[in-house]
């Protein structure tokens, strides 16, 4: 079949945002138009690419398999257009997810440098971002700089994001102002987004080994709205989120900082050493200028991440 690039772009946007409405806003289309494009793509391929729920959408197994080559296809298509036009291209920045702290960091750069055109991308982490950096299809990536990076990829500390606990109104911790790490030792956080091997799953393995906080990746990841709803209606289940993640409003959800120590997620900015995009250096300078060093007296980081954030 001949792939419709508009339909492929719609699928990639929904898969990245886990939301048809958010993808529609990003693409400048109606939600109905995005839904029709994805449905047309699925019909042509003969597979279901997205599992749809009231709270959003998540890639199926077939969707995850199609996502990587779909992103590569769009990059090649955009490059072809750029070369034909001969003009400067946008700075391509992978933020991992549009609801994460990484998006706030790039938004701050955009506000400081509105003259720089930026294209925001999302990915499945280093598994797709690292090859894209090396191939020149991506200019920068914000995520956790796991060990074993290709020597051509440079990275710098960007942000240490404190972690919070999410509980429902009926949970035993609901009336706390904060939660001490020792109170979570021997318990298990529900983290359906941790179902696949990734650099953030490795982060939580270190968290479990050092602080005794386990994770349960069971159940499909149907998006943040579904995640919050399931936790809010449970007296026993709890979740962990970053401090900067904006939560959908819910009257029965409680968000509690973790202290003594505070686990912090290490966001790093990564780029290819040979990348010469004129806006890359200003982005690096802006993002790293706001970074602060790790405080071992009050915070926890996985041992492999401590040197990069030592200051």
C-alpha atoms as a printed R data frame, in Angstrom:
    type eleno elety resid chain resno       x      y      z
1   ATOM     1    CA   UNK     A     1   0.000  0.000  0.000
2   ATOM     2    CA   UNK     A     2   1.035  3.651 -0.435
3   ATOM     3    CA   UNK     A     3   1.365  5.223  2.999
4   ATOM     4    CA   UNK     A     4  -0.407  8.536  3.576
5   ATOM     5    CA   UNK     A     5   2.169 10.695  5.387
6   ATOM     6    CA   UNK     A     6  -0.587 12.761  6.973
7   ATOM     7    CA   UNK     A     7  -2.073  9.614  8.494
8   ATOM     8    CA   UNK     A     8   1.351  8.437  9.658
9   ATOM     9    CA   UNK     A     9   2.000 11.836 11.235
10  ATOM    10    CA   UNK     A    10  -1.358 11.684 13.021
11  ATOM    11    CA   UNK     A    11  -0.580  8.226 14.430
12  ATOM    12    CA   UNK     A    12   2.888  9.285 15.634
13  ATOM    13    CA   UNK     A    13   1.420 12.364 17.331
14  ATOM    14    CA   UNK     A    14  -1.285 10.376 19.139
15  ATOM    15    CA   UNK     A    15   1.203  7.675 20.173
16  ATOM    16    CA   UNK     A    16   3.521 10.320 21.590
17  ATOM    17    CA   UNK     A    17   0.874 12.306 23.462
18  ATOM    18    CA   UNK     A    18  -1.309  9.293 24.397
19  ATOM    19    CA   UNK     A    19  -4.200 11.576 23.490
20  ATOM    20    CA   UNK     A    20  -6.199 12.310 20.334
21  ATOM    21    CA   UNK     A    21  -7.099 15.790 21.565
22  ATOM    22    CA   UNK     A    22  -3.501 16.733 22.403
23  ATOM    23    CA   UNK     A    23  -2.330 15.381 19.037
24  ATOM    24    CA   UNK     A    24  -5.035 17.393 17.288
25  ATOM    25    CA   UNK     A    25  -3.893 20.585 19.028
26  ATOM    26    CA   UNK     A    26  -0.290 19.928 18.043
27  ATOM    27    CA   UNK     A    27  -1.157 19.221 14.404
28  ATOM    28    CA   UNK     A    28  -3.647 22.045 14.091
29  ATOM    29    CA   UNK     A    29  -6.460 19.655 13.180
30  ATOM    30    CA   UNK     A    30  -9.794 18.702 14.663
31  ATOM    31    CA   UNK     A    31  -9.886 15.632 16.882
32  ATOM    32    CA   UNK     A    32 -12.260 14.009 14.401
33  ATOM    33    CA   UNK     A    33  -9.786 14.568 11.551
34  ATOM    34    CA   UNK     A    34  -6.969 12.959 13.532
35  ATOM    35    CA   UNK     A    35  -9.187  9.988 14.427
36  ATOM    36    CA   UNK     A    36 -10.181  9.501 10.786
37  ATOM    37    CA   UNK     A    37  -6.568  9.605  9.606
38  ATOM    38    CA   UNK     A    38  -5.494  7.001 12.145
39  ATOM    39    CA   UNK     A    39  -8.483  4.786 11.316
40  ATOM    40    CA   UNK     A    40  -7.624  5.014  7.610
41  ATOM    41    CA   UNK     A    41  -4.026  4.022  8.329
42  ATOM    42    CA   UNK     A    42  -5.128  1.063 10.461
43  ATOM    43    CA   UNK     A    43  -7.535 -0.086  7.757
44  ATOM    44    CA   UNK     A    44  -4.800  0.056  5.125
45  ATOM    45    CA   UNK     A    45  -2.341 -1.875  7.284
46  ATOM    46    CA   UNK     A    46  -4.959 -4.337  8.508
47  ATOM    47    CA   UNK     A    47  -3.914 -3.963 12.173
48  ATOM    48    CA   UNK     A    48  -4.999 -1.988 15.220
49  ATOM    49    CA   UNK     A    49  -2.263  0.503 16.064
50  ATOM    50    CA   UNK     A    50  -3.847  2.261 19.059
51  ATOM    51    CA   UNK     A    51  -5.870  0.995 22.011
52  ATOM    52    CA   UNK     A    52  -8.535  3.656 22.603
53  ATOM    53    CA   UNK     A    53 -10.052  4.504 26.003
54  ATOM    54    CA   UNK     A    54 -12.057  7.374 27.449
55  ATOM    55    CA   UNK     A    55  -8.811  8.731 28.891
56  ATOM    56    CA   UNK     A    56  -6.774  8.621 25.693
57  ATOM    57    CA   UNK     A    57  -4.895  6.072 23.630
58  ATOM    58    CA   UNK     A    58  -1.804  3.887 23.804
59  ATOM    59    CA   UNK     A    59   0.061  1.962 21.091
60  ATOM    60    CA   UNK     A    60  -0.734 -1.724 20.796
61  ATOM    61    CA   UNK     A    61   2.074 -4.237 20.244
62  ATOM    62    CA   UNK     A    62   1.638 -3.702 16.499
63  ATOM    63    CA   UNK     A    63   1.600  0.047 17.060
64  ATOM    64    CA   UNK     A    64   4.868 -0.024 18.999
65  ATOM    65    CA   UNK     A    65   6.473 -2.072 16.217
66  ATOM    66    CA   UNK     A    66   5.273  0.419 13.599
67  ATOM    67    CA   UNK     A    67   6.184  3.534 15.612
68  ATOM    68    CA   UNK     A    68   9.976  3.482 15.146
69  ATOM    69    CA   UNK     A    69   9.989  3.148 11.323
70  ATOM    70    CA   UNK     A    70   7.055  5.579 11.158
71  ATOM    71    CA   UNK     A    71   9.091  8.245 12.937
72  ATOM    72    CA   UNK     A    72  12.058  7.560 10.673
73  ATOM    73    CA   UNK     A    73   9.808  7.875  7.615
74  ATOM    74    CA   UNK     A    74   8.568 11.293  8.745
75  ATOM    75    CA   UNK     A    75  12.117 12.495  9.409
76  ATOM    76    CA   UNK     A    76  13.172 11.499  5.887
77  ATOM    77    CA   UNK     A    77  10.112 13.187  4.404
78  ATOM    78    CA   UNK     A    78  10.818 16.402  6.314
79  ATOM    79    CA   UNK     A    79  14.469 16.325  5.267
80  ATOM    80    CA   UNK     A    80  13.457 15.947  1.634
81  ATOM    81    CA   UNK     A    81  11.238 19.018  1.889
82  ATOM    82    CA   UNK     A    82  13.989 21.014  3.600
83  ATOM    83    CA   UNK     A    83  16.568 20.141  0.962
84  ATOM    84    CA   UNK     A    84  14.159 21.006 -1.832
85  ATOM    85    CA   UNK     A    85  13.404 24.391 -0.286
86  ATOM    86    CA   UNK     A    86  17.018 25.050  0.660
87  ATOM    87    CA   UNK     A    87  16.076 27.011  3.776
88  ATOM    88    CA   UNK     A    88  17.106 26.645  7.418
89  ATOM    89    CA   UNK     A    89  15.361 23.871  9.296
90  ATOM    90    CA   UNK     A    90  13.913 23.914 12.825
91  ATOM    91    CA   UNK     A    91  15.918 22.706 15.804
92  ATOM    92    CA   UNK     A    92  14.591 19.191 16.449
93  ATOM    93    CA   UNK     A    93  14.365 18.440 20.173
94  ATOM    94    CA   UNK     A    94  13.090 15.129 21.585
95  ATOM    95    CA   UNK     A    95  11.435 15.734 24.980
96  ATOM    96    CA   UNK     A    96  10.427 12.089 25.591
97  ATOM    97    CA   UNK     A    97   6.868 13.159 26.483
98  ATOM    98    CA   UNK     A    98   5.033 16.453 26.193
99  ATOM    99    CA   UNK     A    99   3.773 16.309 29.802
100 ATOM   100    CA   UNK     A   100   7.216 15.859 31.284
101 ATOM   101    CA   UNK     A   101   9.681 18.295 32.854
102 ATOM   102    CA   UNK     A   102  11.713 18.211 29.643
103 ATOM   103    CA   UNK     A   103   8.998 20.141 27.807
104 ATOM   104    CA   UNK     A   104   9.131 22.917 30.406
105 ATOM   105    CA   UNK     A   105  12.898 23.206 29.908
106 ATOM   106    CA   UNK     A   106  12.544 23.590 26.143
107 ATOM   107    CA   UNK     A   107   9.617 25.972 26.554
108 ATOM   108    CA   UNK     A   108  11.841 28.188 28.699
109 ATOM   109    CA   UNK     A   109  14.414 28.258 25.909
110 ATOM   110    CA   UNK     A   110  11.726 29.129 23.366
111 ATOM   111    CA   UNK     A   111  10.524 32.010 25.527
112 ATOM   112    CA   UNK     A   112  14.094 33.290 25.863
113 ATOM   113    CA   UNK     A   113  14.828 32.806 22.160
114 ATOM   114    CA   UNK     A   114  11.558 33.213 20.224
115 ATOM   115    CA   UNK     A   115  13.615 33.710 17.052
116 ATOM   116    CA   UNK     A   116  14.620 30.016 17.078
117 ATOM   117    CA   UNK     A   117  12.188 27.693 15.322
118 ATOM   118    CA   UNK     A   118  11.814 24.473 17.336
119 ATOM   119    CA   UNK     A   119  10.237 21.163 16.397
120 ATOM   120    CA   UNK     A   120   9.181 19.133 19.445
121 ATOM   121    CA   UNK     A   121   9.368 15.344 19.088
122 ATOM   122    CA   UNK     A   122   8.609 12.483 21.462
123 ATOM   123    CA   UNK     A   123  10.123  9.012 21.533
124 ATOM   124    CA   UNK     A   124  10.501  5.771 23.441
125 ATOM   125    CA   UNK     A   125  13.733  6.992 25.018
126 ATOM   126    CA   UNK     A   126  17.341  6.283 24.165
127 ATOM   127    CA   UNK     A   127  16.452  3.202 22.143
128 ATOM   128    CA   UNK     A   128  15.153  5.483 19.382
129 ATOM   129    CA   UNK     A   129  16.664  8.855 20.308
130 ATOM   130    CA   UNK     A   130  20.323  7.753 20.300
131 ATOM   131    CA   UNK     A   131  20.278  6.386 16.720
132 ATOM   132    CA   UNK     A   132  18.403  9.519 15.609
133 ATOM   133    CA   UNK     A   133  21.074 11.751 17.186
134 ATOM   134    CA   UNK     A   134  23.839  9.804 15.457
135 ATOM   135    CA   UNK     A   135  22.032  9.922 12.108
136 ATOM   136    CA   UNK     A   136  21.444 13.668 12.326
137 ATOM   137    CA   UNK     A   137  17.665 13.223 12.315
138 ATOM   138    CA   UNK     A   138  17.535 14.717 15.822
139 ATOM   139    CA   UNK     A   139  19.490 17.664 17.239
140 ATOM   140    CA   UNK     A   140  18.969 17.176 20.974
141 ATOM   141    CA   UNK     A   141  17.322 14.764 23.392
142 ATOM   142    CA   UNK     A   142  16.263 15.282 26.997
143 ATOM   143    CA   UNK     A   143  16.227 12.123 29.076
144 ATOM   144    CA   UNK     A   144  18.327 10.044 31.427
145 ATOM   145    CA   UNK     A   145  21.840  9.540 30.079
146 ATOM   146    CA   UNK     A   146  22.253  5.836 30.787
147 ATOM   147    CA   UNK     A   147  25.628  4.134 30.692
148 ATOM   148    CA   UNK     A   148  26.905  2.787 27.388
149 ATOM   149    CA   UNK     A   149  26.144  5.841 25.244
150 ATOM   150    CA   UNK     A   150  27.919  5.963 21.897
151 ATOM   151    CA   UNK     A   151  31.135  7.987 22.154
152 ATOM   152    CA   UNK     A   152  29.770 10.384 19.539
153 ATOM   153    CA   UNK     A   153  26.957 11.494 21.865
154 ATOM   154    CA   UNK     A   154  27.704 14.240 24.367
155 ATOM   155    CA   UNK     A   155  25.563 14.952 27.420
156 ATOM   156    CA   UNK     A   156  25.290 17.578 30.131
157 ATOM   157    CA   UNK     A   157  23.198 17.797 33.324
158 ATOM   158    CA   UNK     A   158  19.925 19.653 32.858
159 ATOM   159    CA   UNK     A   159  17.588 19.138 35.820
160 ATOM   160    CA   UNK     A   160  17.083 17.038 38.936
161 ATOM   161    CA   UNK     A   161  13.339 16.461 39.277
162 ATOM   162    CA   UNK     A   162  12.019 15.454 42.724
163 ATOM   163    CA   UNK     A   163   9.593 12.536 42.819
164 ATOM   164    CA   UNK     A   164   6.139 12.614 44.401
165 ATOM   165    CA   UNK     A   165   3.740  9.913 45.572
166 ATOM   166    CA   UNK     A   166   0.152  9.841 44.321
167 ATOM   167    CA   UNK     A   167  -2.534  8.360 46.580
168 ATOM   168    CA   UNK     A   168  -6.308  8.402 46.782
169 ATOM   169    CA   UNK     A   169  -8.361 10.041 49.532
170 ATOM   170    CA   UNK     A   170  -8.807  6.714 51.321
171 ATOM   171    CA   UNK     A   171  -5.121  5.701 51.353
172 ATOM   172    CA   UNK     A   172  -3.324  5.496 54.707
173 ATOM   173    CA   UNK     A   173  -0.897  8.229 53.592
174 ATOM   174    CA   UNK     A   174  -3.552 10.633 52.333
175 ATOM   175    CA   UNK     A   175  -3.426 12.941 55.372
176 ATOM   176    CA   UNK     A   176   0.381 13.297 55.273
177 ATOM   177    CA   UNK     A   177   2.108 16.488 54.109
178 ATOM   178    CA   UNK     A   178   4.986 14.400 52.783
179 ATOM   179    CA   UNK     A   179   6.163 10.799 52.823
180 ATOM   180    CA   UNK     A   180   9.489  9.649 54.219
181 ATOM   181    CA   UNK     A   181  11.287  7.174 51.970
182 ATOM   182    CA   UNK     A   182  11.439  4.643 54.807
183 ATOM   183    CA   UNK     A   183   7.611  4.611 54.913
184 ATOM   184    CA   UNK     A   184   7.614  3.285 51.345
185 ATOM   185    CA   UNK     A   185  10.268  0.619 51.918
186 ATOM   186    CA   UNK     A   186   8.855 -2.824 51.232
187 ATOM   187    CA   UNK     A   187   5.897 -1.439 49.278
188 ATOM   188    CA   UNK     A   188   5.239 -1.401 45.539
189 ATOM   189    CA   UNK     A   189   4.252  1.575 43.373
190 ATOM   190    CA   UNK     A   190   1.956  0.980 40.426
191 ATOM   191    CA   UNK     A   191   3.880  2.097 37.315
192 ATOM   192    CA   UNK     A   192   2.273  0.741 34.115
193 ATOM   193    CA   UNK     A   193   4.609  2.944 32.054
194 ATOM   194    CA   UNK     A   194   7.523  0.794 33.225
195 ATOM   195    CA   UNK     A   195   6.471 -2.294 31.314
196 ATOM   196    CA   UNK     A   196   9.322 -2.130 28.768
197 ATOM   197    CA   UNK     A   197  13.070 -2.074 29.276
198 ATOM   198    CA   UNK     A   198  14.345  1.504 29.253
199 ATOM   199    CA   UNK     A   199  16.702  3.885 31.002
200 ATOM   200    CA   UNK     A   200  13.932  5.035 33.381
201 ATOM   201    CA   UNK     A   201  13.072  1.438 34.266
202 ATOM   202    CA   UNK     A   202  16.743  1.020 35.193
203 ATOM   203    CA   UNK     A   203  16.370  4.118 37.400
204 ATOM   204    CA   UNK     A   204  13.563  2.423 39.336
205 ATOM   205    CA   UNK     A   205  15.592 -0.768 39.682
206 ATOM   206    CA   UNK     A   206  18.260  1.249 41.493
207 ATOM   207    CA   UNK     A   207  15.509  2.877 43.590
208 ATOM   208    CA   UNK     A   208  14.261 -0.547 44.617
209 ATOM   209    CA   UNK     A   209  17.730 -1.834 45.418
210 ATOM   210    CA   UNK     A   210  18.732  1.195 47.504
211 ATOM   211    CA   UNK     A   211  15.460  2.324 49.133
212 ATOM   212    CA   UNK     A   212  13.331 -0.826 48.924
213 ATOM   213    CA   UNK     A   213  10.588  0.800 46.831
214 ATOM   214    CA   UNK     A   214   9.362 -1.689 44.241
215 ATOM   215    CA   UNK     A   215   7.352 -1.096 41.068
216 ATOM   216    CA   UNK     A   216   4.474 -3.001 39.512
217 ATOM   217    CA   UNK     A   217   4.300 -2.516 35.702
218 ATOM   218    CA   UNK     A   218   1.124 -4.562 35.234
219 ATOM   219    CA   UNK     A   219  -1.718 -3.304 33.099
220 ATOM   220    CA   UNK     A   220  -1.603 -1.316 29.867
221 ATOM   221    CA   UNK     A   221  -0.577  2.334 29.981
222 ATOM   222    CA   UNK     A   222  -3.767  4.140 28.941
223 ATOM   223    CA   UNK     A   223  -2.479  7.610 29.751
224 ATOM   224    CA   UNK     A   224  -2.267  9.950 32.716
225 ATOM   225    CA   UNK     A   225  -6.020 10.483 33.130
226 ATOM   226    CA   UNK     A   226  -6.629  6.741 33.496
227 ATOM   227    CA   UNK     A   227  -3.616  6.421 35.818
228 ATOM   228    CA   UNK     A   228  -4.880  9.164 38.139
229 ATOM   229    CA   UNK     A   229  -8.440  7.791 38.118
230 ATOM   230    CA   UNK     A   230  -7.312  4.268 39.096
231 ATOM   231    CA   UNK     A   231  -5.174  5.553 41.964
232 ATOM   232    CA   UNK     A   232  -7.804  8.009 43.207
233 ATOM   233    CA   UNK     A   233 -10.392  5.253 43.557
234 ATOM   234    CA   UNK     A   234  -8.093  2.823 45.426
235 ATOM   235    CA   UNK     A   235  -7.391  2.680 49.169
236 ATOM   236    CA   UNK     A   236  -4.200  0.668 48.726
237 ATOM   237    CA   UNK     A   237  -2.633  1.500 45.353
238 ATOM   238    CA   UNK     A   238  -0.165  4.355 44.951
239 ATOM   239    CA   UNK     A   239   1.927  5.754 42.132
240 ATOM   240    CA   UNK     A   240   5.057  7.828 41.654
241 ATOM   241    CA   UNK     A   241   5.315 10.866 39.371
242 ATOM   242    CA   UNK     A   242   7.770 13.676 38.812
243 ATOM   243    CA   UNK     A   243   7.167 16.994 40.548
244 ATOM   244    CA   UNK     A   244   6.748 18.825 37.235
245 ATOM   245    CA   UNK     A   245   4.124 16.544 35.668
246 ATOM   246    CA   UNK     A   246   0.802 18.435 35.439
247 ATOM   247    CA   UNK     A   247  -1.953 16.156 36.692
248 ATOM   248    CA   UNK     A   248  -5.516 16.147 35.392
249 ATOM   249    CA   UNK     A   249  -7.774 17.534 38.143
250 ATOM   250    CA   UNK     A   250  -9.376 14.954 40.426
251 ATOM   251    CA   UNK     A   251 -11.064 15.664 43.782
252 ATOM   252    CA   UNK     A   252  -9.809 12.464 45.395
253 ATOM   253    CA   UNK     A   253  -6.119 12.522 44.461
254 ATOM   254    CA   UNK     A   254  -3.328 13.517 46.853
255 ATOM   255    CA   UNK     A   255   0.207 14.408 45.756
256 ATOM   256    CA   UNK     A   256   2.916 14.035 48.408
257 ATOM   257    CA   UNK     A   257   6.649 14.866 48.170
258 ATOM   258    CA   UNK     A   258   9.050 12.062 49.101
259 ATOM   259    CA   UNK     A   259  11.669 13.123 51.659
260 ATOM   260    CA   UNK     A   260  14.596 11.764 53.716
261 ATOM   261    CA   UNK     A   261  15.935 11.303 51.103
262 ATOM   262    CA   UNK     A   262  14.155 12.817 48.112
263 ATOM   263    CA   UNK     A   263  14.608 10.644 45.000
264 ATOM   264    CA   UNK     A   264  15.390 12.883 42.015
265 ATOM   265    CA   UNK     A   265  15.198 11.923 38.347
266 ATOM   266    CA   UNK     A   266  18.315 13.029 36.438
267 ATOM   267    CA   UNK     A   267  17.384 14.849 33.222
268 ATOM   268    CA   UNK     A   268  20.336 15.316 30.875
269 ATOM   269    CA   UNK     A   269  20.594 17.060 27.531
270 ATOM   270    CA   UNK     A   270  22.182 14.891 24.826
271 ATOM   271    CA   UNK     A   271  23.433 15.773 21.343
272 ATOM   272    CA   UNK     A   272  25.818 14.529 18.631
273 ATOM   273    CA   UNK     A   273  29.319 15.946 18.934
274 ATOM   274    CA   UNK     A   274  29.384 16.735 15.201
275 ATOM   275    CA   UNK     A   275  26.010 18.490 15.104
276 ATOM   276    CA   UNK     A   276  26.432 22.037 13.787
277 ATOM   277    CA   UNK     A   277  22.892 23.400 13.990
278 ATOM   278    CA   UNK     A   278  23.303 27.089 14.875
279 ATOM   279    CA   UNK     A   279  20.670 26.943 17.636
280 ATOM   280    CA   UNK     A   280  22.119 23.884 19.389
281 ATOM   281    CA   UNK     A   281  24.829 25.731 21.354
282 ATOM   282    CA   UNK     A   282  22.354 28.334 22.709
283 ATOM   283    CA   UNK     A   283  20.006 25.498 23.750
284 ATOM   284    CA   UNK     A   284  22.809 23.712 25.587
285 ATOM   285    CA   UNK     A   285  23.835 26.933 27.334
286 ATOM   286    CA   UNK     A   286  20.275 27.771 28.345
287 ATOM   287    CA   UNK     A   287  19.320 24.332 29.665
288 ATOM   288    CA   UNK     A   288  22.546 23.623 31.547
289 ATOM   289    CA   UNK     A   289  22.667 27.121 33.091
290 ATOM   290    CA   UNK     A   290  19.661 26.216 35.213
291 ATOM   291    CA   UNK     A   291  21.070 22.892 36.410
292 ATOM   292    CA   UNK     A   292  21.989 22.486 40.072
293 ATOM   293    CA   UNK     A   293  24.288 19.913 41.679
294 ATOM   294    CA   UNK     A   294  23.108 16.791 43.470
295 ATOM   295    CA   UNK     A   295  22.796 17.143 47.266
296 ATOM   296    CA   UNK     A   296  23.753 13.756 48.761
297 ATOM   297    CA   UNK     A   297  22.679 14.882 52.250
298 ATOM   298    CA   UNK     A   298  19.035 15.229 51.238
299 ATOM   299    CA   UNK     A   299  18.592 13.540 47.861
300 ATOM   300    CA   UNK     A   300  18.973 10.134 46.234
301 ATOM   301    CA   UNK     A   301  20.300  9.356 42.772
302 ATOM   302    CA   UNK     A   302  21.356  6.051 41.211
303 ATOM   303    CA   UNK     A   303  25.126  5.646 41.668
304 ATOM   304    CA   UNK     A   304  25.881  5.859 37.892
305 ATOM   305    CA   UNK     A   305  24.209  9.301 37.668
306 ATOM   306    CA   UNK     A   306  25.913 10.992 40.621
307 ATOM   307    CA   UNK     A   307  29.161 12.000 38.937
308 ATOM   308    CA   UNK     A   308  27.392 13.925 36.157
309 ATOM   309    CA   UNK     A   309  25.425 15.956 38.708
310 ATOM   310    CA   UNK     A   310  28.180 16.406 41.277
311 ATOM   311    CA   UNK     A   311  28.792 20.027 40.282
